[in-house]
Amino acid sequence: MKKVLFVFAVMIAAVSSNIQAAVPETWSSEVTNDAISMEMKEANMQEVQAYLKECGAFFIATADGDQPRVRPFGVSEIIDGRLYIMTGKVKRTFKQLAKNGKFEICAMKKSGTEWMRLSGTLVNDETLSVKEEFLNRNEGLKSMYKADDGNMAVLYITNGTACFSSFGKPDRIVNF
């Protein structure tokens, strides 16, 4: 499994070499984010969140100049109608996202035959109550972060597009 995850991470880095580009045309949908009902956006976000939780670890690609950078993450939460991830402000991940909020996440189910790619823009949220809620839902992070420590960064996804893929089935795309 470690070899599969390593190969998967290398594939993400190769595919993400132009992370600043817009979502590929092959991912485009007939329905734009603006035209999707709020109920559909919420349902799509819930589906993406459930997928990330089921996979456990997921990999996020950011841009460092013209070099893609990929690293594992393990927590995401929907709070106040937004899908968040969390990192520390002292980390390179946060510094890269502060310069260019575009990202791509790839998560693979344990079967190794189904995966999801999620792209969009991450926006930093300094709301103390959101940070507190994130920590309350992820008790293990409380030993490393405090909501008001000046380091904890919660980032929410805007213009999210998720592509669900598997061997032998056509891709399915959702937006939120």
WOVENGI-V340719 format. One record per pair of residues at least 24 apart in sequence whose ideal C-beta (glycine too) atoms are under 8 Angstrom apart, sorted by the first residue. I is the first residue (numbers start at 1). J is the second residue. D is the distance in Angstrom with one decimal. If there is no record, write none. Layout:
I_J_D, I_J_D
//
This chain:
1_110_7.8, 1_112_7.9, 4_108_7.6, 4_112_5.6, 5_57_7.6, 5_108_7.6, 8_59_7.1, 8_106_6.9, 8_108_5.8, 8_115_7.8, 9_59_5.5, 9_70_5.2, 9_72_7.9, 12_59_5.5, 12_61_5.5, 12_68_7.9, 12_70_5.1, 12_104_7.2, 12_106_4.8, 13_61_6.8, 13_68_5.1, 13_69_7.8, 13_70_4.9, 15_104_8.0, 16_61_4.0, 16_68_4.3, 16_70_7.1, 16_104_5.4, 17_68_5.5, 19_61_5.9, 19_62_7.0, 19_63_4.5, 19_68_5.5, 19_100_7.6, 19_102_5.9, 19_103_7.3, 19_104_6.3, 20_63_5.7, 20_100_6.3, 20_102_6.1, 23_119_5.6, 23_161_5.4, 27_119_7.8, 27_161_6.1, 27_163_5.8, 27_173_6.0, 29_161_7.7, 29_173_5.4, 29_175_6.1, 31_175_7.1, 32_175_7.7, 33_159_5.8, 33_175_5.0, 33_176_7.5, 36_175_5.7, 36_176_7.4, 41_175_7.4, 41_176_4.3, 42_81_6.9, 42_176_7.5, 44_160_7.7, 44_162_7.2, 44_174_4.1, 44_175_6.4, 44_176_4.2, 45_78_6.1, 45_81_7.9, 45_83_5.2, 45_160_7.1, 45_176_4.3, 46_78_6.9, 47_162_7.7, 47_174_6.5, 48_83_6.5, 48_116_7.1, 48_118_6.2, 48_160_6.9, 48_162_4.9, 48_174_7.1, 48_176_7.0, 49_76_6.2, 49_77_7.6, 49_78_5.3, 49_83_5.9, 51_107_6.2, 51_116_5.2, 51_162_7.7, 51_164_7.4, 52_76_4.9, 52_105_7.6, 52_107_5.6, 52_116_7.9, 54_109_6.5, 55_107_4.0, 55_108_6.3, 55_109_5.8, 55_110_7.5, 55_116_7.8, 56_110_7.9, 57_107_7.8, 58_105_5.3, 58_106_6.7, 58_107_3.7, 59_105_6.8, 59_106_5.1, 59_107_7.4, 60_85_7.2, 60_93_7.2, 60_103_5.7, 60_104_7.3, 60_105_5.0, 61_103_6.4, 61_104_4.6, 61_105_7.6, 61_106_7.5, 62_93_6.1, 62_96_4.1, 62_97_5.7, 62_100_7.3, 62_103_5.7, 63_96_6.2, 63_99_7.8, 63_100_4.9, 63_102_6.9, 64_92_7.3, 64_96_5.3, 69_93_7.6, 69_96_6.3, 73_105_7.6, 75_134_7.8, 75_138_5.2, 75_141_7.1, 77_133_7.5, 77_134_5.5, 77_137_5.4, 77_138_7.4, 79_130_5.3, 79_133_5.2, 79_134_6.6, 79_154_8.0, 80_130_6.7, 82_125_7.6, 82_156_3.9, 82_157_7.3, 83_156_6.3, 83_157_4.8, 83_160_6.8, 83_176_7.3, 84_125_7.2, 84_130_7.1, 84_134_6.3, 84_154_4.9, 84_155_6.4, 84_156_4.9, 84_157_7.7, 85_122_7.1, 85_154_7.6, 85_155_5.6, 85_157_7.8, 86_134_5.7, 86_138_7.7, 86_141_7.1, 86_145_7.7, 86_152_6.9, 86_153_6.7, 86_154_5.1, 86_155_7.3, 87_153_5.3, 87_155_7.2, 88_144_7.8, 88_145_7.0, 88_151_4.9, 88_152_6.7, 88_153_6.5, 89_150_7.2, 89_151_5.0, 89_152_7.4, 89_153_4.9, 90_151_5.8, 94_124_7.9, 94_153_5.1, 97_122_5.3, 97_124_7.7, 97_155_6.6, 98_124_7.2, 101_155_8.0, 113_166_5.6, 113_167_5.1, 114_164_7.5, 114_165_7.2, 114_166_4.2, 115_164_7.9, 115_165_5.5, 115_166_7.3, 116_162_5.6, 116_163_6.8, 116_164_5.1, 116_165_7.1, 117_162_7.1, 117_163_4.8, 117_165_7.2, 118_157_7.5, 118_160_6.3, 118_161_7.2, 118_162_4.6, 118_163_7.8, 119_160_7.5, 119_161_5.4, 120_157_4.7, 120_158_5.9, 120_159_4.7, 120_160_4.1, 120_161_6.3, 121_157_7.3, 121_158_4.9, 121_159_5.7, 122_155_4.1, 122_156_7.0, 122_157_6.2, 122_158_7.8, 123_155_6.2, 123_156_5.6, 123_157_8.0, 123_158_5.7, 124_153_5.8, 124_154_7.6, 124_155_5.5, 125_154_5.2, 125_155_6.8, 125_156_5.6, 127_154_7.9, 130_154_5.5
//
